[in-house]
Amino acid sequence: MMAALRELLTYLARALSGAPEQVYVTASQTPLGSVVTLTLYVAPEDRGRVLAPTTWPALCQVLRACAGRQGVRVRLRLGESL
């Protein structure tokens, strides 16, 4: 499940990004596997595009819907630039 969520976020972020080759996503999971934390790294010039008032909530909502179907919670964070 964690890999599928990471791939989904990578796909969506690359579609939004002006520099898709600089999009990177890491994933970690709690020991019991009930919460997946995804950290999104994008180019500095794309941070505003990803954090836009309509974009960031939409990304969170899509990921929560996908994770919820599997009984998992997901947290999305924006990491510092690479």
Buried (B, 14 or more C-beta within 10 A) or exposed (E): BBEEBBEBBBEBBBEBBEEBEBBEBEBEBEEEEEBBBBBBBBBEEBBEBBEEEEBBEEBBEBBBEBBEEEEBEBBBEBEEEE
